[in-house]
Amino acid sequence: MSQTAPASKPRVALFVTCLVDLHRPTIGFAAIRLLERAGCQVEVPRAQTCCGQPAYNTGDRATTRDLAMGILDAFGGYDYVVVPSGSCGGMLRHHLPHLFDDDPNIKARAEALAAKTYELIGFLTDVMGVTEVQAAYPGTVTYHDSCSGLRELGLKQQPRRLLAGVAGLKLTEMTDPEVCCGFGGTFCVKYPEISVRMVSDKTRDIAATGADTLLAGDLGCLLNMAGRLKREGSPVKVRHVAEVLAGMTNDVPPIGEGRG
C-alpha cells in the first residue's frame, strides 16, 4: 500500500455502524485491515451504538441527542473517527453538532468530534495519503455514489483512484452513478412505491454497464440495490468497496447470497 502518511501513528476509532454490525461484519474487518495497512492504530470502542440518523430523520431530537452524548463520551479521546459509511459519516460530521446549538459547551465537544470524523475511503486517501492498495479482483465493476457520501462529504474520485490500482479490475461507469438508489433510510419506508421505482431505474442502469459486480461505500444502499437485483433475477454481485480494496472477497459471499 503506497502512501504519504502522517509522521506519527494515529490512534483511530472505528465507528462500525449498525448495519455493518448486524448484517455485514466483514466490512468492519476490511476497514480495520485497510487502516492498519495505512499505518493506523485501530480501536473499536465497545460503548458505541447508533449514529442517530434514523431518529434524526424522523424528527426525534430527544433520542438523537441521547445517542449523540454517548458518541461524544465513547469517541472523544481519539485522533480520528473513521466510518465505513457516507451516511453515518455525514450524520456525525455535519448534523451532530447542531443538536447542541442551545448548549455551547457540549456543542464545542461535538464540533471537535465532527472535525476529526471521516468516511473510510476519504480518510485513507485524503488524510493518510494512500494511493494504491495491494489487492486483486478479476472482473468488471460499476460504482454507485451514495447521496450522503457524495454531497455531504465530497466522495467521488477517492474510491475510483484506489480501485484503479486493483489488479484485474475494470471499472465501467453507469450513465447516472450519482442518482439516488431510493433507499434514503426511512424514505423507503415512508414512500415505498417511489423507492421501488428509483431502485428499478438504478438496476437498469447497472445492467446496462455489463458489469458483473456493483460496488458502493454505504451498506444501506447496497442492501437496497442487492435486494432489487435478486428479485429481478440479476446475476450481478454486490459488495462494499472496502471488501475489494482489502482483498477480502473470498472471505464472505456477495451481499444477498448465501455461502455455497
C-alpha positions, 0 to 999 in steps of 0.5 A: 500500500503506497502512501504519504502518511502522517509522521506519527501513528494515529490512534483511530476509532472505528465507528462500525455502524449498525448495519455493518454490525448486524448484517455485514461484519466483514466490512468492519474487518476490511476497514480495520485491515485497510487502516492498519495497512495505512499505518493506523492504530485501530480501536473499536470502542465497545460503548458505541451504538447508533449514529442517530440518523434514523431518529434524526430523520424522523424528527426525534431530537430527544433520542438523537441527542441521547445517542449523540452524548454517548458518541461524544463520551465513547469517541472523544479521546481519539485522533480520528473517527473513521466510518465505513459509511457516507451516511453515518459519516455525514450524520456525525460530521455535519448534523451532530453538532447542531443538536447542541446549538442551545448548549455551547459547551457540549456543542464545542465537544461535538464540533471537535468530534465532527472535525476529526470524523471521516468516511473510510475511503476519504480518510485513507486517501485524503488524510493518510495519503494512500494511493494504491492498495495491494489487492486483486479482483478479476472482473468488471465493476460499476460504482454507485455514489451514495447521496450522503457520501457524495454531497455531504462529504465530497466522495467521488474520485477517492474510491475510483483512484484506489480501485484503479490500482486493483489488479484485474479490475475494470471499472465501467461507469453507469450513465447516472452513478450519482442518482439516488438508489431510493433507499434514503433510510426511512424514505423507503419506508415512508414512500415505498412505491417511489423507492421501488421505482428509483431502485428499478431505474438504478438496476437498469442502469447497472445492467446496462454497464455489463458489469458483473459486480456493483460496488458502493461505500454505504451498506444501506444502499447496497442492501437496497440495490442487492435486494432489487437485483435478486428479485429481478433475477440479476446475476450481478454481485454486490459488495462494499468497496472496502471488501475489494480494496482489502482483498477480502472477497473470498472471505464472505459471499456477495451481499444477498447470497448465501455461502455455497 
